[in-house]
């Protein structure tokens, strides 16, 4: 399943550094048929302790993680919606992704110049979101003009879509993202067809820097920097998800072995660069879950959309599984590890047999019968 997250941001916020940190966690291309050699795309492993434990349980020869695709989008500048800078390329590339990770700089460093000459995370977010909103307004304005004739003729579908567009225009003109509009069951197909950038799920990536002044740290525990307070208020008000990363840490430690990395992190006063947290949250942002297959040959994490039935989940392994599906034998990963063997699990009745209507849940170990 090829679903991607576009990394966007203003110049000098750490976007490329983050992408490089992510690609240090790339998976082997031969295991993923959708993988590409394009250097601006990275297919990275989703950290999952369950997979490691299952592989140890089965003494598997191979361990293959779930993966998520990140795309390094061309940098954005003010006026991108009108073609400024690499605006046209930026907007074209981001439309092809399924979600957006917007990198926001929260560190001060005189050696790394900010495009506006000062650090103001909320303003940076507003600049990027405004360009995306303006691009979406152009899209729906063109679509609205094409709909007029069908609306005048009383075509039901056109009237539904026109009503949706009217609500979208009001939201976008107010500076809100298209995702703020909840489409009903009749409007949803039309919203999807519009391919609006701001209708995609967003996550904000707050990039800090070890050794620099970081807004989340300035002022101590009781007094926070006003810019940080304003940023947290924005997330609370918009119900937006965010993750804090230090992309530069991974860059600095890239050539060290595991033990040296731990020692260096301790020396820098950090325990995690936040990149793994971003990968996990990005996976969730796309509405993805994982089920497992495990045995001596391999233990593998399979990626599916939340809400898929057992036959649909089987297509992650092979497209024929949906048509040929008979039943699925299922056990939760932790129950399998606790009982310590498949034989004991069967004896205790812990392995369930499920049919075509069963909705697969995250973390289940499945054997398909076809």
BELTA-V968211 format. One record per residue. N is the residue number from 1. RES is the residue in three letters. OMEGA is omega as a letter, one per 20 degrees, with the letter a starting at -180 (999 if undefined). Layout:
N/RES/OMEGA + N/RES/OMEGA
This chain:
1/UNK/a + 2/UNK/r + 3/UNK/a + 4/UNK/r + 5/UNK/r + 6/UNK/r + 7/UNK/a + 8/UNK/r + 9/UNK/r + 10/UNK/r + 11/UNK/r + 12/UNK/r + 13/UNK/r + 14/UNK/a + 15/UNK/a + 16/UNK/r + 17/UNK/r + 18/UNK/a + 19/UNK/r + 20/UNK/r + 21/UNK/r + 22/UNK/a + 23/UNK/r + 24/UNK/a + 25/UNK/a + 26/UNK/r + 27/UNK/r + 28/UNK/a + 29/UNK/a + 30/UNK/a + 31/UNK/a + 32/UNK/a + 33/UNK/a + 34/UNK/a + 35/UNK/a + 36/UNK/r + 37/UNK/r + 38/UNK/a + 39/UNK/r + 40/UNK/r + 41/UNK/r + 42/UNK/r + 43/UNK/a + 44/UNK/a + 45/UNK/r + 46/UNK/a + 47/UNK/a + 48/UNK/a + 49/UNK/r + 50/UNK/a + 51/UNK/a + 52/UNK/a + 53/UNK/r + 54/UNK/r + 55/UNK/r + 56/UNK/r + 57/UNK/a + 58/UNK/a + 59/UNK/a + 60/UNK/r + 61/UNK/r + 62/UNK/r + 63/UNK/a + 64/UNK/a + 65/UNK/r + 66/UNK/a + 67/UNK/r + 68/UNK/a + 69/UNK/r + 70/UNK/a + 71/UNK/r + 72/UNK/a + 73/UNK/r + 74/UNK/a + 75/UNK/a + 76/UNK/r + 77/UNK/r + 78/UNK/a + 79/UNK/a + 80/UNK/a + 81/UNK/r + 82/UNK/r + 83/UNK/a + 84/UNK/r + 85/UNK/r + 86/UNK/a + 87/UNK/a + 88/UNK/r + 89/UNK/r + 90/UNK/a + 91/UNK/r + 92/UNK/a + 93/UNK/a + 94/UNK/r + 95/UNK/a + 96/UNK/a + 97/UNK/a + 98/UNK/r + 99/UNK/a + 100/UNK/r + 101/UNK/a + 102/UNK/a + 103/UNK/a + 104/UNK/a + 105/UNK/r + 106/UNK/r + 107/UNK/r + 108/UNK/a + 109/UNK/a + 110/UNK/a + 111/UNK/r + 112/UNK/a + 113/UNK/r + 114/UNK/a + 115/UNK/r + 116/UNK/r + 117/UNK/r + 118/UNK/a + 119/UNK/r + 120/UNK/a + 121/UNK/a + 122/UNK/r + 123/UNK/r + 124/UNK/r + 125/UNK/a + 126/UNK/r + 127/UNK/a + 128/UNK/a + 129/UNK/r + 130/UNK/r + 131/UNK/r + 132/UNK/r + 133/UNK/r + 134/UNK/r + 135/UNK/r + 136/UNK/r + 137/UNK/r + 138/UNK/a + 139/UNK/a + 140/UNK/r + 141/UNK/r + 142/UNK/r + 143/UNK/a + 144/UNK/r + 145/UNK/r + 146/UNK/a + 147/UNK/a + 148/UNK/a + 149/UNK/a + 150/UNK/r + 151/UNK/r + 152/UNK/r + 153/UNK/r + 154/UNK/a + 155/UNK/a + 156/UNK/a + 157/UNK/a + 158/UNK/r + 159/UNK/r + 160/UNK/a + 161/UNK/r + 162/UNK/r + 163/UNK/r + 164/UNK/a + 165/UNK/r + 166/UNK/r + 167/UNK/r + 168/UNK/r + 169/UNK/a + 170/UNK/a + 171/UNK/a + 172/UNK/r + 173/UNK/r + 174/UNK/r + 175/UNK/r + 176/UNK/r + 177/UNK/r + 178/UNK/r + 179/UNK/r + 180/UNK/r + 181/UNK/r + 182/UNK/a + 183/UNK/r + 184/UNK/a + 185/UNK/r + 186/UNK/a + 187/UNK/a + 188/UNK/r + 189/UNK/a + 190/UNK/r + 191/UNK/r + 192/UNK/a + 193/UNK/a + 194/UNK/r + 195/UNK/a + 196/UNK/a + 197/UNK/a + 198/UNK/r + 199/UNK/r + 200/UNK/r + 201/UNK/a + 202/UNK/r + 203/UNK/a + 204/UNK/a + 205/UNK/a + 206/UNK/a + 207/UNK/r + 208/UNK/a + 209/UNK/r + 210/UNK/r + 211/UNK/r + 212/UNK/r + 213/UNK/a + 214/UNK/a + 215/UNK/a + 216/UNK/a + 217/UNK/a + 218/UNK/r + 219/UNK/r + 220/UNK/a + 221/UNK/a + 222/UNK/a + 223/UNK/a + 224/UNK/r + 225/UNK/a + 226/UNK/a + 227/UNK/r + 228/UNK/r + 229/UNK/r + 230/UNK/a + 231/UNK/r + 232/UNK/r + 233/UNK/r + 234/UNK/a + 235/UNK/r + 236/UNK/a + 237/UNK/a + 238/UNK/a + 239/UNK/a + 240/UNK/r + 241/UNK/r + 242/UNK/r + 243/UNK/r + 244/UNK/a + 245/UNK/r + 246/UNK/a + 247/UNK/a + 248/UNK/r + 249/UNK/a + 250/UNK/r + 251/UNK/a + 252/UNK/a + 253/UNK/a + 254/UNK/a + 255/UNK/a + 256/UNK/r + 257/UNK/a + 258/UNK/a + 259/UNK/r + 260/UNK/r + 261/UNK/r + 262/UNK/a + 263/UNK/a + 264/UNK/r + 265/UNK/r + 266/UNK/r + 267/UNK/r + 268/UNK/r + 269/UNK/r + 270/UNK/a + 271/UNK/a + 272/UNK/r + 273/UNK/r + 274/UNK/a + 275/UNK/r + 276/UNK/r + 277/UNK/r + 278/UNK/a + 279/UNK/a + 280/UNK/a + 281/UNK/r + 282/UNK/r + 283/UNK/r + 284/UNK/a + 285/UNK/a + 286/UNK/r + 287/UNK/a + 288/UNK/r + 289/UNK/a + 290/UNK/r + 291/UNK/a + 292/UNK/r + 293/UNK/a + 294/UNK/r + 295/UNK/a + 296/UNK/a + 297/UNK/a + 298/UNK/r + 299/UNK/a + 300/UNK/r + 301/UNK/a + 302/UNK/a + 303/UNK/r + 304/UNK/r + 305/UNK/r + 306/UNK/r + 307/UNK/r + 308/UNK/r + 309/UNK/a + 310/UNK/r + 311/UNK/r + 312/UNK/r + 313/UNK/r + 314/UNK/a + 315/UNK/r + 316/UNK/r + 317/UNK/r + 318/UNK/a + 319/UNK/a + 320/UNK/a + 321/UNK/a + 322/UNK/a + 323/UNK/a + 324/UNK/a + 325/UNK/r + 326/UNK/r + 327/UNK/r + 328/UNK/r + 329/UNK/a + 330/UNK/r + 331/UNK/r + 332/UNK/a + 333/UNK/a + 334/UNK/r + 335/UNK/r + 336/UNK/r + 337/UNK/a + 338/UNK/a + 339/UNK/r + 340/UNK/r + 341/UNK/r + 342/UNK/a + 343/UNK/r + 344/UNK/r + 345/UNK/r + 346/UNK/a + 347/UNK/a + 348/UNK/r + 349/UNK/a + 350/UNK/r + 351/UNK/a + 352/UNK/r + 353/UNK/a + 354/UNK/a + 355/UNK/a + 356/UNK/a + 357/UNK/a + 358/UNK/r + 359/UNK/a + 360/UNK/a + 361/UNK/a + 362/UNK/r + 363/UNK/r + 364/UNK/r + 365/UNK/a + 366/UNK/r + 367/UNK/a + 368/UNK/r + 369/UNK/a + 370/UNK/999
